[in-house]
Amino acid sequence: MAIQWQTLSAGGNTPGGGPGITATVEIPASTATNTLMPSVTPTGTLAPSFTPTYTVTNTPVPCNWAQFVSDVTIPDNWETGPLDHFTKTWRLRNIGSCTWTSGYSLIFDHGDQMGAPAEQQLTTGTVAPGASIDVSVNLLTPAAAGTYQGYFKLRASDSSIFGIGAGADTAFWVKVKVVTAAINVTQVEAQVTVAPGTSGNATADCPAGTVVVGGGFDGDNNLTPNNYGKVGNGWRAYAKNYSASNKVLRAYAFCLTGVSGTTTQASHDENQAAGAYSGSVAPCPAGSVVSGLGYAIDPAAQWVYRSDMSGGNARTYAKNFSGVVKILRTYAICLAAAGATTVQATNTTTVGAHSTGTVEAACPPGTVVTGAGFALGETLNLVGLSKAPGANAIIAKALNLGGSALGLNAYAVCLAIS
């Protein structure tokens, strides 16, 4: 069977205006079975494709910008005693576009000042972009127990102030905890400027409620100490300046709290023959113990090479390089307190030729440092003796004037109360 369809005439619409076309289409009969296809309902709409475009903007680096790198000394929440001198050092990196010069300063911004200067020079040289610098400031803990935090920034040579952080305006800080113990020794400092070719002295006084038990000093390589010991409730150091410029002499008093006791100063003079190496020994009276060490010499004629404690006595050894007899005087600072005993701790190092070296002697647990001593090789000149910041120890510093490495010893007199 076939179905025939006839198309309509299309006359008049053929090209050239010819007669219309009649077509007959024959569709053969199909034997296939019609099958319904399932309907498909779209489940989503295709989003048009999107190609993002980016605009790159160059943000200029600020001229003055610092980055905190690390705490070189005194980490946050460092614990120490009241009225303790210490040095805080930060490591900072210059991440700005301008070089830091000698016209830049470290400034105290806010918080607990702890004796910090309002402003001090950042560097005597330069710190180029990308370079780092260690920035130090000398501080003093308050007398009362508690947590103290001081904030600092930098000032550029154009007087603009900057710091760290994303905005270059955040302060960096020092944070310490002042704690009081049953027995504690703090170091108090005083300083004086010594003119060229002259002798000078500085006296550090212990505060009320404390008692001086020993002390030390610090000077330049051209300052020669010749006399230090107890004066009143403080410590006085003398030195002569052999250089052609002003030098700073510092005296340190070691001040004891938490012990009911008193100190006196005993002394002994020894006549020292011309050209001789000899010693002087000062004993403490009965009922007291050696807590500190001192001596007095003629700096133009004598050189002290050892000051220490032995057998409950203070000892000083020196060379008289003059042609006449000289007096070598030893001071023993003597503490009278119930249950008091002292021992001596020591440590040694080697100081290279024509260089300065330091060594630290720590007191054992259960004791506190009260006095400082030293021993020097033949060509060493003592330039510093002090309590180590934040430590129960003594630091000795010496300059080697010779061409060979020599030994430097530090001695710490350590007090225990039973």
C-alpha positions in Angstrom: 0.0 0.0 0.0 1.2 3.5 -0.8 0.1 6.9 0.1 0.2 9.6 -2.6 0.5 13.3 -1.8 0.2 16.0 -4.4 1.9 19.2 -3.9 0.4 22.6 -4.7 1.3 24.4 -7.9 4.0 26.9 -7.6 3.3 28.8 -10.8 4.6 32.3 -11.3 7.4 31.9 -8.7 9.8 29.9 -10.9 12.9 31.6 -12.2 12.1 33.1 -15.7 8.3 33.1 -15.0 7.7 29.5 -16.4 4.8 27.2 -15.5 4.4 25.9 -11.9 5.8 22.6 -10.8 3.5 19.7 -9.7 5.2 16.9 -7.7 3.8 13.7 -6.5 5.5 11.9 -3.5 4.9 8.3 -2.9 5.6 7.0 0.6 5.8 3.3 0.8 3.8 1.6 3.6 5.9 0.8 6.7 5.8 -2.4 8.6 7.8 -0.9 11.6 6.2 -0.6 15.0 6.2 3.0 16.2 8.1 3.3 19.5 7.7 6.4 21.7 11.0 8.0 22.6 11.3 9.2 26.2 11.0 12.9 26.7 14.1 14.7 27.9 13.7 17.5 30.3 16.8 19.7 30.6 18.0 19.9 34.1 20.3 22.9 33.9 21.1 25.9 31.9 24.6 26.3 30.5 26.3 29.4 31.7 28.1 31.5 29.2 31.8 31.1 29.3 33.8 33.9 31.2 37.4 34.9 30.8 38.6 37.1 33.7 40.9 40.0 33.0 43.5 41.2 35.5 45.0 44.6 36.2 48.4 44.7 37.8 49.1 47.7 40.1 52.6 48.3 41.5 52.3 49.4 45.1 55.4 51.5 46.1 57.4 50.3 49.1 57.4 52.9 51.9 60.7 54.8 52.4 60.9 53.9 56.1 59.7 50.5 57.2 61.1 48.0 59.7 60.6 44.3 60.3 61.1 42.5 63.6 63.4 39.6 63.2 64.2 38.3 66.7 64.9 39.0 70.3 68.6 38.8 70.6 68.4 39.3 74.4 65.6 39.3 77.0 62.7 37.3 75.5 59.1 38.3 76.5 58.2 37.6 80.1 61.9 37.3 81.1 62.0 37.2 84.9 64.5 39.2 87.0 64.7 41.0 90.3 63.9 44.5 91.2 66.3 47.4 90.3 68.2 45.1 87.9 70.2 46.7 85.1 69.9 44.9 81.8 70.4 45.4 78.1 67.5 44.7 75.6 68.6 43.9 72.0 66.2 43.5 69.1 67.2 42.4 65.6 65.5 44.5 63.0 65.5 44.4 59.2 65.2 47.4 56.9 62.4 46.4 54.5 61.8 50.0 53.3 63.2 51.6 50.2 65.4 54.1 52.1 68.8 53.6 53.8 68.9 54.1 57.5 71.8 56.5 58.4 73.4 58.0 61.5 70.6 60.5 61.5 68.0 57.8 62.5 67.1 57.2 66.1 65.5 54.7 68.5 62.8 56.4 70.5 60.7 55.4 73.5 57.1 55.5 72.3 54.9 54.5 75.3 54.4 52.1 78.2 56.9 51.4 81.0 60.1 53.4 80.2 62.3 51.5 82.7 65.0 54.1 82.6 65.2 54.1 78.8 66.4 57.4 77.1 63.7 59.3 75.2 65.9 59.0 72.1 69.2 57.5 71.1 71.2 57.2 67.9 70.2 54.1 65.9 73.5 53.5 64.2 76.8 55.3 63.5 76.9 53.7 60.0 74.2 52.8 57.5 71.6 50.0 57.1 70.7 49.5 53.5 67.3 48.1 52.4 67.2 44.4 53.0 70.0 44.6 55.7 69.6 43.9 59.4 70.8 45.6 62.6 70.9 44.8 66.3 69.4 47.6 68.3 70.2 47.8 72.0 69.0 49.9 74.9 70.1 49.9 78.6 67.2 49.5 81.0 66.5 49.2 84.7 63.7 47.2 86.3 61.4 48.9 88.7 61.6 48.3 92.5 58.1 46.8 92.7 57.2 43.3 91.6 55.0 43.1 88.5 55.0 42.8 84.7 56.4 45.8 82.8 56.3 46.5 79.0 57.9 49.3 77.1 57.2 50.2 73.5 59.7 51.6 71.0 59.8 53.0 67.4 62.3 54.5 65.0 62.7 58.1 63.9 64.0 59.0 60.5 66.4 61.8 59.8 63.4 63.9 58.5 61.8 63.4 62.0 59.1 61.0 60.7 58.3 58.2 63.1 57.9 54.6 61.8 57.9 51.0 63.1 57.0 47.5 62.1 53.8 45.8 60.8 51.8 46.1 57.6 51.4 49.8 58.1 55.0 50.5 59.2 53.5 52.1 62.3 53.5 49.4 65.0 55.9 49.6 68.0 58.2 46.8 69.0 58.6 46.1 72.7 60.4 44.7 75.7 58.4 42.8 78.4 59.8 41.7 81.7 58.5 40.3 85.0 60.0 41.6 88.2 59.9 39.0 90.9 61.1 39.1 94.5 62.8 36.1 96.1 63.6 35.3 99.7 67.2 36.2 98.8 68.0 38.5 95.8 71.0 40.6 94.6 70.5 43.4 92.1 73.1 45.6 90.4 72.9 49.4 90.7 75.0 51.5 88.4 76.5 55.0 88.5 78.8 56.6 85.9 81.1 59.5 85.4 83.1 61.0 82.5 86.9 60.9 83.0 88.9 63.6 81.2 92.1 62.7 79.3 95.1 62.2 81.5 93.1 62.4 84.7 91.7 60.1 87.4 88.0 59.9 88.2 85.6 57.9 90.4 82.0 56.9 90.4 79.8 55.8 93.4 76.8 53.5 93.0 74.5 53.6 96.1 72.2 50.7 97.1 68.6 51.8 97.7 66.9 51.8 101.1 66.0 48.3 102.3 69.0 46.7 100.7 72.6 46.2 101.8 75.7 46.4 99.6 77.6 43.1 99.6 80.1 43.7 96.7 80.5 45.4 93.4 82.5 46.0 90.3 83.2 48.5 87.5 83.3 48.9 83.8 85.5 51.2 81.7 87.0 51.7 78.3 90.2 49.9 77.2 92.1 53.1 78.0 90.8 53.3 81.6 92.9 51.5 84.2 91.1 50.7 87.5 93.2 51.3 90.6 90.8 51.3 93.6 87.3 49.9 94.2 85.5 49.0 97.4 82.6 49.7 99.8 81.7 53.3 100.7 78.7 53.7 103.0 75.9 51.5 101.6 77.4 51.7 98.1 80.4 50.9 95.9 83.0 53.3 94.6 85.4 52.7 91.7 88.4 54.8 90.7 90.3 54.7 87.3 92.8 56.7 85.4 92.2 57.7 81.7 95.4 57.3 79.7 93.8 58.2 76.4 93.5 61.6 74.6 89.6 61.7 74.8 86.9 61.6 77.4 86.0 58.1 78.7 83.1 56.8 80.8 83.7 55.0 84.1 80.9 52.9 85.6 80.6 51.7 89.2 78.4 48.8 90.0 77.0 48.0 93.5 75.6 44.6 94.3 72.6 45.1 96.6 71.2 42.3 98.7 67.5 41.9 99.8 65.7 39.3 101.8 68.5 38.8 104.4 68.7 40.5 107.8 72.3 41.4 108.0 75.0 44.1 107.8 78.3 44.5 105.9 81.6 46.0 106.9 84.8 46.4 105.0 88.1 44.9 106.3 91.4 45.8 104.7 95.1 44.7 104.8 98.1 46.6 103.5 101.2 44.7 102.2 104.5 46.4 101.4 105.5 45.3 97.9 109.1 45.3 97.0 110.4 46.9 93.8 109.9 44.5 90.9 108.2 41.9 93.0 105.1 39.7 92.4 103.3 39.4 95.8 100.0 39.2 97.5 97.9 40.8 100.2 95.2 38.9 102.3 92.4 40.5 104.2 90.4 38.3 106.6 86.8 39.0 107.8 86.2 39.2 111.5 84.6 36.3 113.4 80.8 36.0 112.8 81.0 37.2 109.2 81.8 35.8 105.8 83.5 37.3 102.7 80.8 38.6 100.3 82.8 41.0 98.1 86.3 41.7 96.9 88.2 45.0 96.3 91.7 46.5 96.2 93.8 49.7 95.9 97.1 50.2 94.0 99.2 52.9 92.4 98.2 52.6 88.7 101.5 54.1 87.6 103.5 51.4 89.4 101.4 48.3 90.0 99.4 45.8 87.9 96.8 43.5 89.6 96.6 40.1 88.1 94.4 38.2 90.6 91.6 39.1 93.0 89.7 36.2 94.6 88.4 34.5 97.8 90.3 31.7 99.6 89.7 30.1 103.0 87.3 32.8 104.0 89.7 35.6 103.1 89.9 38.1 100.3 93.2 38.0 98.3 94.9 40.4 95.9 98.1 39.6 93.9 100.0 42.2 91.9 103.3 43.1 90.3 105.3 46.2 91.3 107.1 47.2 88.2 108.5 50.4 89.8 111.9 50.8 91.4 110.5 51.5 94.9 108.4 49.8 97.5 104.6 50.2 97.0 101.6 49.4 99.1 99.2 46.7 97.9 95.8 47.0 99.7 93.1 44.3 99.8 89.5 44.9 100.7 87.2 42.2 102.1 83.5 43.0 102.2 82.2 41.0 105.2 78.6 40.0 105.7 77.3 39.3 109.2 74.0 37.4 108.8 72.5 34.3 110.5 73.2 31.1 108.6 75.4 32.8 105.9 78.1 30.9 104.0 79.9 31.8 100.8 81.7 29.7 98.2 83.6 30.7 95.0 82.7 29.6 91.5 85.0 30.0 88.6 85.2 29.8 84.8 88.0 30.4 82.3 88.5 31.4 78.7 91.3 32.4 76.3 91.7 35.9 75.0 93.4 36.2 71.6 96.3 38.5 70.9 95.4 42.2 70.7 91.8 41.6 71.4 89.2 41.9 74.1 87.5 38.8 75.7 84.9 38.1 78.3 84.2 35.1 80.6 81.2 34.4 82.8 81.3 32.5 86.1 77.9 31.3 87.4 76.9 30.6 91.0 75.4 27.2 91.8 71.6 26.7 92.5 70.6 27.7 95.9 73.0 30.6 96.1 73.1 34.2 94.9 76.1 36.1 93.5 77.5 38.8 95.8 81.1 39.4 94.8 83.3 39.5 91.7 87.0 38.5 91.2 89.3 37.7 88.3 92.7 36.3 87.3 94.7 37.6 84.3 97.5 36.3 82.0 100.7 38.4 81.9 99.7 40.9 79.2 96.0 41.2 80.0 94.5 44.4 81.3 91.2 44.2 83.3 88.5 46.6 81.8 85.3 45.3 83.3 83.9 43.3 86.3 80.1 43.1 86.8 77.0 41.0 87.5 75.7 39.4 84.3 72.4 40.9 83.2 69.5 38.5 84.1 71.9 35.8 85.4 73.3 34.7 88.7 76.8 35.1 87.5 79.8 37.4 87.2 81.3 38.7 83.9 85.0 39.6 83.7 86.3 41.5 80.6 90.0 42.0 79.7 92.1 43.5 76.9 95.1 41.5 75.7 97.9 43.9 74.9 100.3 41.1 73.9 100.9 39.0 70.8 99.9 35.6 72.3 96.6 34.2 73.5 96.3 34.1 77.3 93.9 32.9 79.9 91.2 35.0 81.7 89.4 33.7 84.8 86.2 35.1 86.4 85.4 34.4 90.0 81.9 34.6 91.5 81.4 34.8 95.3 78.2 33.0 96.0 76.0 33.4 99.2 73.8 30.7 100.7 71.6 31.2 103.8 70.8 28.0 105.8 
